[in-house]
Amino acid sequence: MRELTRRRRVHLRRPPRGVALVVALMMLVVILVLGLTALRLSTAQERMTGYTLDRQLAFQAAEAALREIEERVENERPDAGANCTDSATAAADTLRVCPALAASAAARWVGINAAQWGQAKPVGPAGAQITPTYLIEYLGNEFACDASTSATSNCRQYRITVRAGGGTRAEVMLQSLYLTD
């Protein structure tokens, strides 16, 4: 009788139906989704790092160009040329100097034609050089050289705008008011 009982128990067991396969496939899908998410996040972080690097390089190039142009303005003290062309007083390797705008006119650096921007020295290592462009506006020579006095001392004032980068890279624009006697 024991033999019959054993046989019945053996026959009462259900055959496997593939539940383990379904669970394994679901786990595989979850791991795949997690892997793709991690890959996407790391790619986004790498892209953000690249943008930050491009911005820093463009900022450094613009700052170097701004200092270069300020030094050249100090040495040459150029007068404004006609229609933002080369300066009337500069010699070879001339600075482009624009006349002052009317107070009601729109900012020149917004609407000026790209050919009227001058080019500064390229900055950066070979293969990653950035060539900043500049715009100098001569604002006149009726400014006080010393801010503590109200007397007009006929100092020249220039607005220097420099931009670097652009295209597929970050673009930075810097501007300074430069006063020279």
C-alpha positions in Angstrom: 0.0 0.0 0.0 2.9 2.3 0.6 3.9 1.8 -3.0 0.5 3.0 -4.2 0.7 6.1 -2.0 4.1 7.0 -3.3 2.9 6.6 -6.9 0.0 8.8 -6.3 2.1 11.5 -4.8 4.4 11.4 -7.7 1.5 11.7 -10.1 0.0 14.6 -8.2 3.0 16.9 -8.7 2.5 19.5 -11.4 5.1 19.7 -14.2 7.1 23.0 -14.4 5.4 25.7 -16.4 8.3 28.2 -17.1 7.7 30.8 -14.3 11.5 31.0 -13.7 12.0 32.0 -17.4 9.4 34.8 -17.1 11.0 36.1 -13.9 14.5 35.9 -15.4 13.4 37.9 -18.5 11.7 40.5 -16.3 14.9 40.9 -14.2 16.9 41.2 -17.5 14.6 44.0 -18.7 14.9 45.9 -15.4 18.7 45.6 -15.5 18.7 46.8 -19.1 16.6 49.8 -18.3 18.9 50.7 -15.4 22.0 50.4 -17.6 20.5 52.6 -20.3 19.5 55.2 -17.7 23.0 55.2 -16.3 24.5 55.5 -19.8 22.3 58.4 -20.6 23.1 60.3 -17.4 26.8 59.9 -17.8 26.6 61.1 -21.4 24.6 64.2 -20.3 27.2 64.9 -17.6 30.0 64.6 -20.1 28.2 67.0 -22.4 27.7 69.5 -19.6 31.3 69.3 -18.7 32.2 70.0 -22.3 30.0 73.1 -22.4 31.5 74.4 -19.2 35.0 73.9 -20.6 34.0 75.7 -23.9 32.6 78.6 -21.9 35.7 78.9 -19.7 38.0 78.9 -22.8 35.8 81.5 -24.5 35.8 83.7 -21.4 39.6 83.5 -21.1 40.0 84.3 -24.8 37.6 87.3 -24.5 39.4 88.6 -21.4 42.9 88.2 -23.0 41.6 90.1 -26.1 40.0 92.8 -24.0 43.3 93.4 -22.2 45.2 93.4 -25.5 42.8 95.9 -27.1 42.9 98.2 -24.0 46.7 98.2 -24.2 46.6 99.0 -27.9 44.1 101.8 -27.3 46.4 103.2 -24.6 49.4 103.2 -26.9 47.7 104.4 -30.1 44.8 106.7 -28.8 43.0 106.3 -32.1 40.3 108.5 -33.4 37.1 107.1 -34.9 37.1 106.0 -38.5 34.1 106.5 -40.8 31.5 103.8 -40.4 33.5 101.5 -38.1 36.4 101.1 -40.6 40.0 101.3 -39.7 41.0 104.2 -37.5 41.9 107.5 -39.2 45.1 107.8 -37.0 46.3 104.2 -36.8 49.1 102.8 -39.0 49.7 99.2 -40.1 47.7 96.5 -38.2 45.1 99.2 -37.5 42.4 99.2 -34.9 38.8 99.5 -36.1 37.2 102.4 -34.2 33.5 103.4 -34.5 32.2 106.9 -33.9 29.8 107.3 -30.9 26.2 106.5 -31.4 23.3 108.9 -30.8 21.7 108.3 -27.4 18.5 107.0 -29.0 20.2 104.5 -31.2 20.3 100.7 -30.5 23.4 99.2 -29.2 26.0 98.8 -31.9 27.2 95.4 -30.9 23.7 94.0 -31.4 23.1 95.0 -34.9 26.5 95.6 -36.4 27.6 93.7 -39.5 30.1 90.9 -38.8 32.6 92.3 -41.2 32.9 95.5 -39.1 34.3 93.6 -36.1 38.1 93.6 -35.9 40.0 90.4 -35.1 42.3 90.1 -32.1 45.2 87.7 -31.7 44.2 84.0 -31.6 44.2 82.6 -28.1 44.8 79.0 -27.0 46.8 75.9 -27.9 47.1 74.7 -31.5 44.0 72.9 -32.7 41.8 74.6 -30.1 42.5 78.3 -30.8 39.8 80.9 -30.5 40.1 84.1 -32.4 38.2 86.8 -30.5 36.6 89.8 -32.3 36.4 93.3 -31.0 34.5 96.5 -31.5 35.8 99.9 -30.3 33.5 102.9 -30.0 35.1 106.3 -29.5 32.9 108.2 -27.1 34.7 111.5 -27.3 37.3 113.5 -25.4 35.2 115.5 -23.0 35.5 113.3 -19.9 37.2 114.0 -16.6 40.4 112.0 -16.2 40.0 111.9 -12.4 36.6 110.9 -11.0 37.2 112.9 -7.8 37.2 116.2 -9.8 34.3 117.6 -11.8 36.5 119.5 -14.2 36.7 118.3 -17.8 40.2 117.3 -18.6 39.7 116.2 -22.2 40.3 112.6 -21.5 39.3 110.2 -24.3 36.8 107.5 -23.5 36.3 104.3 -25.5 33.8 101.5 -25.2 35.5 98.2 -26.0 33.3 95.1 -26.7 35.0 91.7 -27.2 33.3 88.5 -28.1 34.9 85.0 -28.3 33.6 81.5 -29.1 30.4 81.1 -31.0 29.4 78.7 -33.7 29.0 75.3 -32.0 30.8 76.5 -29.0 29.8 78.7 -26.1 30.1 82.5 -26.8 31.2 85.1 -24.3 30.9 88.8 -24.7 32.8 91.3 -22.5 32.7 95.0 -22.5 34.7 97.8 -20.8 34.8 101.5 -20.7 38.4 102.7 -21.1 39.5 106.2 -20.3 42.9 107.5 -21.4 44.4 111.0 -21.3 
